[in-house]
Amino acid sequence: MSVPTLDGVTVGTVIKEFRKKKKISQEVLSGLADIGRTHLSAIERGERKPTLETFYRICCALGLTMETVIKEIEKKL
């Protein structure tokens, strides 16, 4: 049995979808989450996986609970 892995592209896609639903630019979201815009862009493209702290800050900046975002990620996995 293989060990399940968390797909970075799926995580990034879900974050991007929530950001677009809220009509927030990467520039604004990265400022609210106190992370660099290029870092957020890399997360949304699946090139980087956010740390738990960064994930928490992004969720807070979107006005969402981590649970809400994680449930959406799990639906897509």
All heavy atoms as a GROMACS GRO file, in nm:
protein
  600
    1MET      N    1   0.085  -0.119   0.000
    1MET     CA    2   0.000   0.000   0.000
    1MET      C    3   0.089   0.125   0.000
    1MET      O    4   0.183   0.134   0.078
    1MET     CB    5  -0.089  -0.002   0.123
    1MET     CG    6  -0.189   0.109   0.124
    1MET     SD    7  -0.322   0.077   0.241
    1MET     CE    8  -0.281   0.196   0.365
    2SER      N    9   0.061   0.216  -0.088
    2SER     CA   10   0.144   0.337  -0.096
    2SER      C   11   0.094   0.442   0.004
    2SER      O   12  -0.023   0.446   0.041
    2SER     CB   13   0.141   0.394  -0.237
    2SER     OG   14   0.011   0.439  -0.267
    3VAL      N   15   0.187   0.526   0.044
    3VAL     CA   16   0.156   0.633   0.137
    3VAL      C   17   0.094   0.748   0.058
    3VAL      O   18   0.148   0.792  -0.043
    3VAL     CB   19   0.285   0.680   0.209
    3VAL    CG1   20   0.256   0.797   0.300
    3VAL    CG2   21   0.348   0.566   0.285
    4PRO      N   22  -0.023   0.800   0.101
    4PRO     CA   23  -0.084   0.911   0.028
    4PRO      C   24   0.000   1.038   0.042
    4PRO      O   25   0.065   1.059   0.143
    4PRO     CB   26  -0.220   0.927   0.095
    4PRO     CG   27  -0.209   0.863   0.228
    4PRO     CD   28  -0.100   0.759   0.217
    5THR      N   29  -0.001   1.117  -0.063
    5THR     CA   30   0.072   1.243  -0.059
    5THR      C   31  -0.024   1.357  -0.091
    5THR      O   32  -0.127   1.338  -0.156
    5THR     CB   33   0.188   1.246  -0.161
    5THR    OG1   34   0.133   1.227  -0.292
    5THR    CG2   35   0.290   1.138  -0.132
    6LEU      N   36   0.012   1.474  -0.043
    6LEU     CA   37  -0.069   1.594  -0.067
    6LEU      C   38  -0.015   1.661  -0.192
    6LEU      O   39   0.100   1.702  -0.198
    6LEU     CB   40  -0.060   1.687   0.053
    6LEU     CG   41  -0.150   1.810   0.050
    6LEU    CD1   42  -0.297   1.769   0.037
    6LEU    CD2   43  -0.132   1.887   0.180
    7ASP      N   44  -0.098   1.669  -0.293
    7ASP     CA   45  -0.061   1.727  -0.421
    7ASP      C   46  -0.057   1.880  -0.412
    7ASP      O   47  -0.159   1.944  -0.386
    7ASP     CB   48  -0.164   1.680  -0.525
    7ASP     CG   49  -0.141   1.740  -0.662
    7ASP    OD1   50  -0.027   1.777  -0.692
    7ASP    OD2   51  -0.238   1.749  -0.738
    8GLY      N   52   0.060   1.936  -0.434
    8GLY     CA   53   0.078   2.082  -0.427
    8GLY      C   54  -0.006   2.158  -0.528
    8GLY      O   55  -0.053   2.269  -0.500
    9VAL      N   56  -0.027   2.099  -0.644
    9VAL     CA   57  -0.108   2.165  -0.748
    9VAL      C   58  -0.253   2.178  -0.701
    9VAL      O   59  -0.316   2.282  -0.719
    9VAL     CB   60  -0.099   2.089  -0.882
    9VAL    CG1   61  -0.195   2.146  -0.985
    9VAL    CG2   62   0.043   2.090  -0.935
   10THR      N   63  -0.304   2.074  -0.637
   10THR     CA   64  -0.442   2.078  -0.587
   10THR      C   65  -0.456   2.184  -0.478
   10THR      O   66  -0.552   2.262  -0.479
   10THR     CB   67  -0.485   1.940  -0.533
   10THR    OG1   68  -0.469   1.844  -0.638
   10THR    CG2   69  -0.628   1.941  -0.486
   11VAL      N   70  -0.361   2.189  -0.387
   11VAL     CA   71  -0.363   2.290  -0.280
   11VAL      C   72  -0.365   2.430  -0.342
   11VAL      O   73  -0.448   2.515  -0.306
   11VAL     CB   74  -0.241   2.274  -0.186
   11VAL    CG1   75  -0.235   2.390  -0.086
   11VAL    CG2   76  -0.247   2.141  -0.113
   12GLY      N   77  -0.275   2.453  -0.435
   12GLY     CA   78  -0.266   2.584  -0.499
   12GLY      C   79  -0.390   2.621  -0.577
   12GLY      O   80  -0.436   2.735  -0.574
   13THR      N   81  -0.447   2.522  -0.646
   13THR     CA   82  -0.568   2.546  -0.724
   13THR      C   83  -0.684   2.588  -0.635
   13THR      O   84  -0.758   2.681  -0.666
   13THR     CB   85  -0.605   2.420  -0.805
   13THR    OG1   86  -0.498   2.390  -0.895
   13THR    CG2   87  -0.733   2.439  -0.884
   14VAL      N   88  -0.699   2.520  -0.522
   14VAL     CA   89  -0.809   2.551  -0.429
   14VAL      C   90  -0.790   2.692  -0.372
   14VAL      O   91  -0.886   2.770  -0.367
   14VAL     CB   92  -0.818   2.445  -0.318
   14VAL    CG1   93  -0.912   2.490  -0.206
   14VAL    CG2   94  -0.864   2.312  -0.375
   15ILE      N   95  -0.669   2.726  -0.333
   15ILE     CA   96  -0.643   2.860  -0.281
   15ILE      C   97  -0.675   2.965  -0.388
   15ILE      O   98  -0.742   3.065  -0.360
   15ILE     CB   99  -0.496   2.872  -0.233
   15ILE    CG1  100  -0.476   2.790  -0.105
   15ILE    CG2  101  -0.458   3.018  -0.210
   15ILE    CD1  102  -0.333   2.774  -0.059
   16LYS      N  103  -0.632   2.940  -0.510
   16LYS     CA  104  -0.658   3.033  -0.620
   16LYS      C  105  -0.807   3.048  -0.645
   16LYS      O  106  -0.857   3.159  -0.667
   16LYS     CB  107  -0.587   2.984  -0.746
   16LYS     CG  108  -0.599   3.077  -0.864
   16LYS     CD  109  -0.519   3.023  -0.982
   16LYS     CE  110  -0.520   3.118  -1.098
   16LYS     NZ  111  -0.435   3.069  -1.209
   17GLU      N  112  -0.880   2.936  -0.644
   17GLU     CA  113  -1.025   2.941  -0.666
   17GLU      C  114  -1.095   3.025  -0.560
   17GLU      O  115  -1.182   3.106  -0.592
   17GLU     CB  116  -1.084   2.800  -0.670
   17GLU     CG  117  -1.050   2.723  -0.796
   17GLU     CD  118  -1.090   2.577  -0.792
   17GLU    OE1  119  -1.141   2.528  -0.687
   17GLU    OE2  120  -1.071   2.509  -0.895
   18PHE      N  121  -1.059   3.005  -0.433
   18PHE     CA  122  -1.118   3.086  -0.326
   18PHE      C  123  -1.082   3.234  -0.343
   18PHE      O  124  -1.166   3.321  -0.324
   18PHE     CB  125  -1.075   3.035  -0.187
   18PHE     CG  126  -1.156   2.920  -0.136
   18PHE    CD1  127  -1.098   2.797  -0.111
   18PHE    CD2  128  -1.291   2.935  -0.109
   18PHE    CE1  129  -1.172   2.691  -0.062
   18PHE    CE2  130  -1.368   2.829  -0.059
   18PHE     CZ  131  -1.308   2.706  -0.035
   19ARG      N  132  -0.958   3.260  -0.380
   19ARG     CA  133  -0.915   3.400  -0.399
   19ARG      C  134  -0.996   3.466  -0.510
   19ARG      O  135  -1.044   3.578  -0.496
   19ARG     CB  136  -0.764   3.406  -0.432
   19ARG     CG  137  -0.714   3.546  -0.461
   19ARG     CD  138  -0.567   3.550  -0.490
   19ARG     NE  139  -0.527   3.476  -0.607
   19ARG     CZ  140  -0.543   3.519  -0.734
   19ARG    NH1  141  -0.602   3.634  -0.759
   19ARG    NH2  142  -0.500   3.445  -0.835
   20LYS      N  143  -1.014   3.395  -0.621
   20LYS     CA  144  -1.089   3.451  -0.734
   20LYS      C  145  -1.237   3.468  -0.699
   20LYS      O  146  -1.299   3.566  -0.741
   20LYS     CB  147  -1.071   3.365  -0.858
   20LYS     CG  148  -0.930   3.379  -0.915
   20LYS     CD  149  -0.919   3.312  -1.050
   20LYS     CE  150  -0.783   3.341  -1.108
   20LYS     NZ  151  -0.790   3.425  -1.226
   21LYS      N  152  -1.295   3.374  -0.623
   21LYS     CA  153  -1.435   3.387  -0.580
   21LYS      C  154  -1.455   3.514  -0.498
   21LYS      O  155  -1.558   3.578  -0.505
   21LYS     CB  156  -1.477   3.267  -0.495
   21LYS     CG  157  -1.519   3.145  -0.574
   21LYS     CD  158  -1.565   3.035  -0.479
   21LYS     CE  159  -1.560   2.900  -0.547
   21LYS     NZ  160  -1.575   2.788  -0.454
   22LYS      N  161  -1.353   3.548  -0.419
   22LYS     CA  162  -1.360   3.666  -0.333
   22LYS      C  163  -1.316   3.793  -0.407
   22LYS      O  164  -1.315   3.901  -0.350
   22LYS     CB  165  -1.275   3.646  -0.208
   22LYS     CG  166  -1.318   3.526  -0.127
   22LYS     CD  167  -1.335   3.562   0.016
   22LYS     CE  168  -1.387   3.442   0.093
   22LYS     NZ  169  -1.480   3.483   0.196
   23LYS      N  170  -1.277   3.776  -0.534
   23LYS     CA  171  -1.233   3.888  -0.618
   23LYS      C  172  -1.119   3.967  -0.554
   23LYS      O  173  -1.120   4.090  -0.549
   23LYS     CB  174  -1.351   3.981  -0.650
   23LYS     CG  175  -1.459   3.914  -0.733
   23LYS     CD  176  -1.573   4.009  -0.761
   23LYS     CE  177  -1.670   3.960  -0.863
   23LYS     NZ  178  -1.745   3.844  -0.841
   24ILE      N  179  -1.019   3.890  -0.507
   24ILE     CA  180  -0.900   3.950  -0.445
   24ILE      C  181  -0.781   3.920  -0.535
   24ILE      O  182  -0.764   3.808  -0.582
   24ILE     CB  183  -0.875   3.890  -0.304
   24ILE    CG1  184  -0.995   3.914  -0.213
   24ILE    CG2  185  -0.748   3.947  -0.243
   24ILE    CD1  186  -0.986   3.843  -0.079
   25SER      N  187  -0.697   4.019  -0.560
   25SER     CA  188  -0.577   3.998  -0.640
   25SER      C  189  -0.471   3.927  -0.556
   25SER      O  190  -0.476   3.926  -0.433
   25SER     CB  191  -0.522   4.131  -0.689
   25SER     OG  192  -0.470   4.206  -0.580
   26GLN      N  193  -0.373   3.870  -0.626
   26GLN     CA  194  -0.260   3.809  -0.555
   26GLN      C  195  -0.189   3.913  -0.470
   26GLN      O  196  -0.146   3.884  -0.359
   26GLN     CB  197  -0.160   3.749  -0.654
   26GLN     CG  198  -0.202   3.618  -0.713
   26GLN     CD  199  -0.095   3.557  -0.802
   26GLN    OE1  200  -0.004   3.626  -0.848
   26GLN    NE2  201  -0.107   3.429  -0.829
   27GLU      N  202  -0.177   4.033  -0.523
   27GLU     CA  203  -0.109   4.142  -0.451
   27GLU      C  204  -0.179   4.170  -0.318
   27GLU      O  205  -0.114   4.182  -0.214
   27GLU     CB  206  -0.107   4.268  -0.538
   27GLU     CG  207  -0.016   4.376  -0.489
   27GLU     CD  208   0.132   4.342  -0.502
   27GLU    OE1  209   0.172   4.280  -0.600
   27GLU    OE2  210   0.206   4.380  -0.409
   28VAL      N  211  -0.311   4.181  -0.322
   28VAL     CA  212  -0.387   4.211  -0.200
   28VAL      C  213  -0.381   4.094  -0.102
   28VAL      O  214  -0.354   4.113   0.017
   28VAL     CB  215  -0.534   4.247  -0.234
   28VAL    CG1  216  -0.620   4.254  -0.108
   28VAL    CG2  217  -0.539   4.379  -0.310
   29LEU      N  218  -0.404   3.972  -0.152
   29LEU     CA  219  -0.403   3.856  -0.063
   29LEU      C  220  -0.267   3.836   0.001
   29LEU      O  221  -0.257   3.811   0.121
   29LEU     CB  222  -0.444   3.729  -0.139
   29LEU     CG  223  -0.447   3.601  -0.054
   29LEU    CD1  224  -0.541   3.614   0.065
   29LEU    CD2  225  -0.486   3.482  -0.140
   30SER      N  226  -0.161   3.850  -0.077
   30SER     CA  227  -0.028   3.832  -0.020
   30SER      C  228   0.000   3.938   0.087
   30SER      O  229   0.062   3.908   0.189
   30SER     CB  230   0.080   3.834  -0.129
   30SER     OG  231   0.084   3.958  -0.194
   31GLY      N  232  -0.048   4.060   0.066
   31GLY     CA  233  -0.032   4.165   0.167
   31GLY      C  234  -0.109   4.133   0.294
   31GLY      O  235  -0.056   4.148   0.404
   32LEU      N  236  -0.233   4.088   0.279
   32LEU     CA  237  -0.315   4.053   0.395
   32LEU      C  238  -0.257   3.935   0.472
   32LEU      O  239  -0.267   3.928   0.594
   32LEU     CB  240  -0.458   4.020   0.351
   32LEU     CG  241  -0.542   4.136   0.298
   32LEU    CD1  242  -0.673   4.084   0.238
   32LEU    CD2  243  -0.570   4.239   0.406
   33ALA      N  244  -0.197   3.842   0.399
   33ALA     CA  245  -0.139   3.722   0.462
   33ALA      C  246   0.006   3.744   0.505
   33ALA      O  247   0.066   3.656   0.567
   33ALA     CB  248  -0.146   3.604   0.364
   34ASP      N  249   0.061   3.859   0.471
   34ASP     CA  250   0.200   3.894   0.505
   34ASP      C  251   0.300   3.793   0.448
   34ASP      O  252   0.388   3.744   0.516
   34ASP     CB  253   0.217   3.909   0.657
   34ASP     CG  254   0.347   3.981   0.693
   34ASP    OD1  255   0.394   4.064   0.613
   34ASP    OD2  256   0.403   3.952   0.801
   35ILE      N  257   0.279   3.760   0.319
   35ILE     CA  258   0.376   3.678   0.246
   35ILE      C  259   0.406   3.748   0.114
   35ILE      O  260   0.329   3.835   0.072
   35ILE     CB  261   0.324   3.534   0.220
   35ILE    CG1  262   0.198   3.535   0.134
   35ILE    CG2  263   0.300   3.459   0.349
   35ILE    CD1  264   0.151   3.398   0.089
   36GLY      N  265   0.514   3.712   0.050
   36GLY     CA  266   0.549   3.774  -0.077
   36GLY      C  267   0.454   3.731  -0.188
   36GLY      O  268   0.403   3.619  -0.189
   37ARG      N  269   0.428   3.822  -0.282
   37ARG     CA  270   0.338   3.790  -0.393
   37ARG      C  271   0.394   3.676  -0.477
   37ARG      O  272   0.320   3.589  -0.522
   37ARG     CB  273   0.311   3.912  -0.482
   37ARG     CG  274   0.191   3.887  -0.575
   37ARG     CD  275   0.190   3.971  -0.699
   37ARG     NE  276   0.311   3.962  -0.778
   37ARG     CZ  277   0.341   3.861  -0.862
   37ARG    NH1  278   0.262   3.758  -0.876
   37ARG    NH2  279   0.453   3.863  -0.930
   38THR      N  280   0.525   3.676  -0.499
   38THR     CA  281   0.585   3.568  -0.578
   38THR      C  282   0.573   3.434  -0.505
   38THR      O  283   0.556   3.330  -0.569
   38THR     CB  284   0.732   3.596  -0.614
   38THR    OG1  285   0.805   3.622  -0.495
   38THR    CG2  286   0.743   3.715  -0.708
   39HIS      N  287   0.579   3.437  -0.373
   39HIS     CA  288   0.560   3.314  -0.294
   39HIS      C  289   0.417   3.264  -0.311
   39HIS      O  290   0.395   3.144  -0.337
   39HIS     CB  291   0.591   3.343  -0.147
   39HIS     CG  292   0.589   3.223  -0.059
   39HIS    ND1  293   0.603   3.230   0.077
   39HIS    CD2  294   0.574   3.092  -0.084
   39HIS    CE1  295   0.596   3.109   0.130
   39HIS    NE2  296   0.578   3.023   0.033
   40LEU      N  297   0.319   3.354  -0.300
   40LEU     CA  298   0.180   3.315  -0.320
   40LEU      C  299   0.158   3.261  -0.461
   40LEU      O  300   0.090   3.160  -0.480
   40LEU     CB  301   0.086   3.435  -0.295
   40LEU     CG  302  -0.062   3.409  -0.322
   40LEU    CD1  303  -0.117   3.299  -0.232
   40LEU    CD2  304  -0.142   3.538  -0.305
   41SER      N  305   0.217   3.326  -0.558
   41SER     CA  306   0.204   3.282  -0.697
   41SER      C  307   0.259   3.140  -0.714
   41SER      O  308   0.197   3.056  -0.780
   41SER     CB  309   0.278   3.380  -0.789
   41SER     OG  310   0.270   3.337  -0.923
   42ALA      N  311   0.373   3.112  -0.654
   42ALA     CA  312   0.433   2.978  -0.661
   42ALA      C  313   0.345   2.874  -0.593
   42ALA      O  314   0.332   2.761  -0.640
   42ALA     CB  315   0.573   2.979  -0.600
   43ILE      N  316   0.280   2.912  -0.482
   43ILE     CA  317   0.188   2.821  -0.413
   43ILE      C  318   0.068   2.792  -0.503
   43ILE      O  319   0.029   2.677  -0.520
   43ILE     CB  320   0.142   2.882  -0.278
   43ILE    CG1  321   0.259   2.884  -0.178
   43ILE    CG2  322   0.023   2.803  -0.220
   43ILE    CD1  323   0.233   2.964  -0.051
   44GLU      N  324   0.012   2.896  -0.562
   44GLU     CA  325  -0.106   2.878  -0.648
   44GLU      C  326  -0.075   2.792  -0.771
   44GLU      O  327  -0.162   2.721  -0.820
   44GLU     CB  328  -0.162   3.013  -0.691
   44GLU     CG  329  -0.236   3.085  -0.579
   44GLU     CD  330  -0.310   3.209  -0.626
   44GLU    OE1  331  -0.299   3.247  -0.745
   44GLU    OE2  332  -0.380   3.269  -0.543
   45ARG      N  333   0.047   2.799  -0.820
   45ARG     CA  334   0.086   2.717  -0.936
   45ARG      C  335   0.127   2.575  -0.895
   45ARG      O  336   0.154   2.492  -0.981
   45ARG     CB  337   0.202   2.784  -1.012
   45ARG     CG  338   0.164   2.909  -1.086
   45ARG     CD  339   0.273   2.957  -1.180
   45ARG     NE  340   0.405   2.962  -1.120
   45ARG     CZ  341   0.456   3.066  -1.054
   45ARG    NH1  342   0.386   3.176  -1.039
   45ARG    NH2  343   0.578   3.060  -1.004
   46GLY      N  344   0.137   2.550  -0.766
   46GLY     CA  345   0.175   2.418  -0.718
   46GLY      C  346   0.324   2.395  -0.717
   46GLY      O  347   0.369   2.282  -0.697
   47GLU      N  348   0.401   2.501  -0.736
   47GLU     CA  349   0.547   2.488  -0.734
   47GLU      C  350   0.602   2.482  -0.593
   47GLU      O  351   0.711   2.431  -0.571
   47GLU     CB  352   0.610   2.606  -0.809
   47GLU     CG  353   0.579   2.605  -0.957
   47GLU     CD  354   0.625   2.730  -1.028
   47GLU    OE1  355   0.689   2.817  -0.964
   47GLU    OE2  356   0.597   2.742  -1.148
   48ARG      N  357   0.527   2.536  -0.497
   48ARG     CA  358   0.566   2.532  -0.356
   48ARG      C  359   0.445   2.493  -0.274
   48ARG      O  360   0.334   2.533  -0.305
   48ARG     CB  361   0.616   2.670  -0.310
   48ARG     CG  362   0.742   2.713  -0.380
   48ARG     CD  363   0.792   2.844  -0.325
   48ARG     NE  364   0.851   2.822  -0.193
   48ARG     CZ  365   0.911   2.916  -0.122
   48ARG    NH1  366   0.919   3.038  -0.169
   48ARG    NH2  367   0.963   2.888  -0.005
   49LYS      N  368   0.469   2.418  -0.169
   49LYS     CA  369   0.362   2.385  -0.074
   49LYS      C  370   0.375   2.481   0.044
   49LYS      O  371   0.486   2.501   0.096
   49LYS     CB  372   0.376   2.241  -0.025
   49LYS     CG  373   0.341   2.137  -0.129
   49LYS     CD  374   0.350   1.998  -0.067
   49LYS     CE  375   0.329   1.890  -0.171
   49LYS     NZ  376   0.347   1.757  -0.114
   50PRO      N  377   0.264   2.538   0.088
   50PRO     CA  378   0.273   2.630   0.202
   50PRO      C  379   0.301   2.555   0.332
   50PRO      O  380   0.254   2.442   0.348
   50PRO     CB  381   0.135   2.696   0.206
   50PRO     CG  382   0.044   2.596   0.143
   50PRO     CD  383   0.127   2.525   0.039
   51THR      N  384   0.375   2.619   0.420
   51THR     CA  385   0.389   2.564   0.556
   51THR      C  386   0.252   2.577   0.623
   51THR      O  387   0.163   2.649   0.574
   51THR     CB  388   0.492   2.642   0.638
   51THR    OG1  389   0.446   2.777   0.653
   51THR    CG2  390   0.631   2.640   0.574
   52LEU      N  391   0.236   2.512   0.734
   52LEU     CA  392   0.110   2.522   0.808
   52LEU      C  393   0.083   2.667   0.848
   52LEU      O  394  -0.031   2.716   0.838
   52LEU     CB  395   0.117   2.431   0.932
   52LEU     CG  396  -0.015   2.398   0.999
   52LEU    CD1  397  -0.115   2.338   0.901
   52LEU    CD2  398   0.009   2.302   1.114
   53GLU      N  399   0.186   2.738   0.891
   53GLU     CA  400   0.172   2.879   0.929
   53GLU      C  401   0.127   2.963   0.810
   53GLU      O  402   0.035   3.045   0.822
   53GLU     CB  403   0.306   2.932   0.984
   53GLU     CG  404   0.306   3.081   1.015
   53GLU     CD  405   0.217   3.118   1.133
   53GLU    OE1  406   0.193   3.033   1.220
   53GLU    OE2  407   0.173   3.234   1.139
   54THR      N  408   0.190   2.945   0.695
   54THR     CA  409   0.153   3.021   0.575
   54THR      C  410   0.012   2.986   0.531
   54THR      O  411  -0.067   3.074   0.495
   54THR     CB  412   0.254   2.995   0.462
   54THR    OG1  413   0.384   3.036   0.505
   54THR    CG2  414   0.216   3.070   0.335
   55PHE      N  415  -0.023   2.859   0.536
   55PHE     CA  416  -0.158   2.814   0.500
   55PHE      C  417  -0.261   2.881   0.591
   55PHE      O  418  -0.364   2.931   0.545
   55PHE     CB  419  -0.167   2.662   0.510
   55PHE     CG  420  -0.299   2.605   0.467
   55PHE    CD1  421  -0.336   2.604   0.332
   55PHE    CD2  422  -0.387   2.553   0.560
   55PHE    CE1  423  -0.458   2.551   0.292
   55PHE    CE2  424  -0.509   2.500   0.520
   55PHE     CZ  425  -0.545   2.500   0.386
   56TYR      N  426  -0.232   2.886   0.720
   56TYR     CA  427  -0.321   2.949   0.818
   56TYR      C  428  -0.339   3.097   0.785
   56TYR      O  429  -0.451   3.149   0.785
   56TYR     CB  430  -0.266   2.931   0.959
   56TYR     CG  431  -0.345   3.003   1.065
   56TYR    CD1  432  -0.472   2.958   1.102
   56TYR    CD2  433  -0.295   3.116   1.128
   56TYR    CE1  434  -0.546   3.024   1.199
   56TYR    CE2  435  -0.368   3.182   1.225
   56TYR     CZ  436  -0.494   3.136   1.259
   56TYR     OH  437  -0.567   3.203   1.355
   57ARG      N  438  -0.230   3.166   0.755
   57ARG     CA  439  -0.237   3.309   0.725
   57ARG      C  440  -0.315   3.335   0.596
   57ARG      O  441  -0.391   3.432   0.588
   57ARG     CB  442  -0.097   3.369   0.719
   57ARG     CG  443  -0.033   3.366   0.856
   57ARG     CD  444   0.091   3.445   0.879
   57ARG     NE  445   0.177   3.472   0.768
   57ARG     CZ  446   0.309   3.466   0.772
   57ARG    NH1  447   0.370   3.430   0.883
   57ARG    NH2  448   0.381   3.496   0.668
   58ILE      N  449  -0.299   3.250   0.496
   58ILE     CA  450  -0.374   3.265   0.371
   58ILE      C  451  -0.524   3.245   0.398
   58ILE      O  452  -0.607   3.324   0.352
   58ILE     CB  453  -0.324   3.167   0.263
   58ILE    CG1  454  -0.184   3.207   0.215
   58ILE    CG2  455  -0.421   3.161   0.145
   58ILE    CD1  456  -0.115   3.103   0.128
   59CYS      N  457  -0.557   3.142   0.474
   59CYS     CA  458  -0.698   3.116   0.507
   59CYS      C  459  -0.759   3.235   0.582
   59CYS      O  460  -0.869   3.280   0.549
   59CYS     CB  461  -0.712   2.989   0.590
   59CYS     SG  462  -0.673   2.838   0.498
   60CYS      N  463  -0.688   3.286   0.682
   60CYS     CA  464  -0.737   3.401   0.758
   60CYS      C  465  -0.756   3.522   0.667
   60CYS      O  466  -0.856   3.594   0.677
   60CYS     CB  467  -0.641   3.436   0.872
   60CYS     SG  468  -0.643   3.316   1.007
   61ALA      N  469  -0.660   3.544   0.578
   61ALA     CA  470  -0.668   3.658   0.486
   61ALA      C  471  -0.787   3.645   0.392
   61ALA      O  472  -0.844   3.746   0.349
   61ALA     CB  473  -0.538   3.671   0.408
   62LEU      N  474  -0.826   3.521   0.361
   62LEU     CA  475  -0.943   3.497   0.276
   62LEU      C  476  -1.073   3.499   0.357
   62LEU      O  477  -1.181   3.488   0.300
   62LEU     CB  478  -0.930   3.361   0.206
   62LEU     CG  479  -0.827   3.353   0.093
   62LEU    CD1  480  -0.803   3.209   0.053
   62LEU    CD2  481  -0.872   3.436  -0.027
   63GLY      N  482  -1.061   3.508   0.489
   63GLY     CA  483  -1.180   3.507   0.574
   63GLY      C  484  -1.242   3.369   0.585
   63GLY      O  485  -1.362   3.354   0.603
   64LEU      N  486  -1.157   3.266   0.572
   64LEU     CA  487  -1.204   3.128   0.576
   64LEU      C  488  -1.133   3.051   0.687
   64LEU      O  489  -1.022   3.085   0.726
   64LEU     CB  490  -1.172   3.058   0.442
   64LEU     CG  491  -1.233   3.119   0.317
   64LEU    CD1  492  -1.166   3.062   0.192
   64LEU    CD2  493  -1.382   3.095   0.314
   65THR      N  494  -1.199   2.945   0.734
   65THR     CA  495  -1.131   2.857   0.829
   65THR      C  496  -1.042   2.760   0.751
   65THR      O  497  -1.068   2.732   0.633
   65THR     CB  498  -1.233   2.774   0.912
   65THR    OG1  499  -1.305   2.689   0.823
   65THR    CG2  500  -1.328   2.865   0.989
   66MET      N  501  -0.941   2.710   0.818
   66MET     CA  502  -0.856   2.610   0.754
   66MET      C  503  -0.941   2.488   0.719
   66MET      O  504  -0.920   2.427   0.614
   66MET     CB  505  -0.741   2.571   0.848
   66MET     CG  506  -0.638   2.682   0.866
   66MET     SD  507  -0.514   2.644   0.991
   66MET     CE  508  -0.425   2.510   0.915
   67GLU      N  509  -1.036   2.455   0.803
   67GLU     CA  510  -1.122   2.339   0.779
   67GLU      C  511  -1.196   2.351   0.646
   67GLU      O  512  -1.203   2.254   0.569
   67GLU     CB  513  -1.223   2.326   0.893
   67GLU     CG  514  -1.319   2.212   0.874
   67GLU     CD  515  -1.426   2.206   0.983
   67GLU    OE1  516  -1.445   2.303   1.057
   67GLU    OE2  517  -1.493   2.100   0.990
   68THR      N  518  -1.248   2.469   0.617
   68THR     CA  519  -1.321   2.491   0.491
   68THR      C  520  -1.232   2.466   0.371
   68THR      O  521  -1.270   2.398   0.275
   68THR     CB  522  -1.374   2.636   0.487
   68THR    OG1  523  -1.464   2.655   0.596
   68THR    CG2  524  -1.447   2.665   0.357
   69VAL      N  525  -1.111   2.518   0.376
   69VAL     CA  526  -1.018   2.504   0.264
   69VAL      C  527  -0.971   2.359   0.252
   69VAL      O  528  -0.965   2.303   0.142
   69VAL     CB  529  -0.899   2.602   0.278
   69VAL    CG1  530  -0.803   2.588   0.162
   69VAL    CG2  531  -0.950   2.747   0.287
   70ILE      N  532  -0.941   2.297   0.365
   70ILE     CA  533  -0.895   2.158   0.363
   70ILE      C  534  -1.003   2.064   0.308
   70ILE      O  535  -0.974   1.974   0.231
   70ILE     CB  536  -0.847   2.114   0.503
   70ILE    CG1  537  -0.714   2.184   0.535
   70ILE    CG2  538  -0.831   1.962   0.512
   70ILE    CD1  539  -0.669   2.172   0.678
   71LYS      N  540  -1.128   2.088   0.346
   71LYS     CA  541  -1.237   2.004   0.294
   71LYS      C  542  -1.245   2.015   0.142
   71LYS      O  543  -1.268   1.915   0.073
   71LYS     CB  544  -1.371   2.045   0.357
   71LYS     CG  545  -1.391   1.990   0.495
   71LYS     CD  546  -1.527   2.027   0.551
   71LYS     CE  547  -1.547   1.968   0.689
   71LYS     NZ  548  -1.675   2.005   0.748
   72GLU      N  549  -1.226   2.135   0.088
   72GLU     CA  550  -1.228   2.153  -0.057
   72GLU      C  551  -1.110   2.083  -0.122
   72GLU      O  552  -1.124   2.022  -0.228
   72GLU     CB  553  -1.228   2.303  -0.090
   72GLU     CG  554  -1.262   2.334  -0.232
   72GLU     CD  555  -1.401   2.288  -0.276
   72GLU    OE1  556  -1.495   2.287  -0.194
   72GLU    OE2  557  -1.416   2.252  -0.395
   73ILE      N  558  -0.993   2.089  -0.059
   73ILE     CA  559  -0.875   2.018  -0.111
   73ILE      C  560  -0.902   1.867  -0.112
   73ILE      O  561  -0.876   1.800  -0.211
   73ILE     CB  562  -0.750   2.051  -0.026
   73ILE    CG1  563  -0.707   2.196  -0.047
   73ILE    CG2  564  -0.635   1.956  -0.060
   73ILE    CD1  565  -0.606   2.248   0.055
   74GLU      N  566  -0.958   1.816  -0.003
   74GLU     CA  567  -0.985   1.672   0.006
   74GLU      C  568  -1.086   1.627  -0.100
   74GLU      O  569  -1.074   1.516  -0.152
   74GLU     CB  570  -1.035   1.636   0.146
   74GLU     CG  571  -0.924   1.640   0.250
   74GLU     CD  572  -0.973   1.607   0.390
   74GLU    OE1  573  -1.090   1.636   0.423
   74GLU    OE2  574  -0.892   1.554   0.467
   75LYS      N  575  -1.183   1.711  -0.134
   75LYS     CA  576  -1.280   1.676  -0.237
   75LYS      C  577  -1.210   1.654  -0.372
   75LYS      O  578  -1.250   1.571  -0.451
   75LYS     CB  579  -1.383   1.789  -0.255
   75LYS     CG  580  -1.492   1.791  -0.154
   75LYS     CD  581  -1.590   1.901  -0.193
   75LYS     CE  582  -1.671   1.946  -0.075
   75LYS     NZ  583  -1.754   2.063  -0.108
   76LYS      N  584  -1.105   1.732  -0.397
   76LYS     CA  585  -1.036   1.728  -0.526
   76LYS      C  586  -0.927   1.621  -0.533
   76LYS      O  587  -0.879   1.590  -0.640
   76LYS     CB  588  -0.976   1.865  -0.558
   76LYS     CG  589  -1.082   1.972  -0.582
   76LYS     CD  590  -1.021   2.103  -0.617
   76LYS     CE  591  -1.122   2.213  -0.635
   76LYS     NZ  592  -1.196   2.206  -0.760
   77LEU      N  593  -0.888   1.568  -0.417
   77LEU     CA  594  -0.781   1.466  -0.417
   77LEU      C  595  -0.830   1.334  -0.457
   77LEU      O  596  -0.895   1.266  -0.472
   77LEU     CB  597  -0.715   1.456  -0.279
   77LEU     CG  598  -0.628   1.574  -0.240
   77LEU    CD1  599  -0.575   1.555  -0.099
   77LEU    CD2  600  -0.510   1.589  -0.335
   0.00000   0.00000   0.00000
